[in-house]
């Protein structure tokens, strides 16, 4: 397989990547045949996966606009993935040109492409780091330059926590990040769950198995387990709900049934 010019030499282009599969679902071009093959295999079990990802991105954009409307103009987007149209910095800076956005991802393709997209934007940057190591993020020069932790920050954990296994203590990581942020900060979160999927759980499990086979297990948590990530936050109305039902721009009834696969919420510290 020929390596595209945009693909860092350090990555193995024969192994599928979660972030590149996500890019494929959204119609992006920064993915390889191995990613497309894995995504198509998952879609054999859940053909509506692209609709799930589109609903996820649409929620993210609404949540970013809401944060800016509430006076929060600093964004820490962990697990940001490969930039696509309508990404956080575009939405936030359209609402407030002074908004600052720090992207964080451990995927080299996501980081490399983000650097290209953000070139010349001195209010947005990207950091190669892992959610499971909060201090490496919080103590980085990049975050220190761009984000003032003494002022409210919107922490975005969008479609990332379901890739963190219990052994890696996702609740501890989220709590550590919360503890470092100023009062008035927000948590913007989406998470996969069997609730709302318009399929029998045993069929949806087939798609989960595809990720497990990639050694990137997809952890399908319950509503109560997802709600635990919001400990220390006051939930913003309407609470933890299917993605199209969080402050929708259009009637949720018009959405594809697959768009309701997964839960979304926003919390704010006092």
Phi, psi and omega in degrees: 000128180285136181275122177297156182299331183277353184271118179303143181297337186284347185264150177268109185276008176261359181245129181293151181237137178302314184290326178285328173297318178300318177300319179296314179303325183273002178086017180282175183244001182262066178210161181250170180301325179296326177289317180295322179297315179295319180296317179295325178296316178296323181288343173298329179268321180233083184298342181271014182304319176302324178294323177299314182293323178295319178296323179298313180293322180296319176299314181304316181294320178294320181294322178295314178298322178297315181302315180297320180296336178267006176090007178263115186237014174243133185231129175243103187256102184260129188080040190288334178075195182276127183301134175232171181304137179077034179283176191303313185294327179293316181292312183295316184283341171289325179280326179208108183302341180273356183299144180242138185228125175248113176270144178224129176205155179260353180278121182300326178293317179299317181293314182298316182290325178298320179300320179293313182298323187269359182304128180089354178261102186278003177248016176212145182206172179227145181232134174274106182198174188237132178309327184288353179233073186304323183293331177292331177282305185297328183267004183287153177296324182297313178294319180299326180285323192259326189248129176266104183289356175272357177241157182304142180231140170267114179269116181259119174236074189259115179057040179237322186294334178286000172255009178250117183284160181302325181298337180265008173053064179297325180294321178295320180296316180294320179295321180295319177295316179302317183295339181269351185262151183290156173306145182090359178286163184237153169244122178247120192219140165231154184206141177286145177203158176287341180297127176093346179291127184279047180214156171298141182306325182293332176283318177300330180299333178299320177292321177300321180297328178299316179291324178297320179294335177277359185064030171231070186305138176262113186267110182270095183273160178280169177303314181296321179293322178291320180300331180300333180295341182267010177300131183093356178243149169268125182291137174276139177300140012265021178090207180270110190220166171304145189309315181292346183266001178270104177043060187290151174275333180229168183297121180303332181298340180275353183283154173297141181305328181291338180297341182270008179275101182123154182245150182223150176196164176227132176237158179222137178280151181287000000 
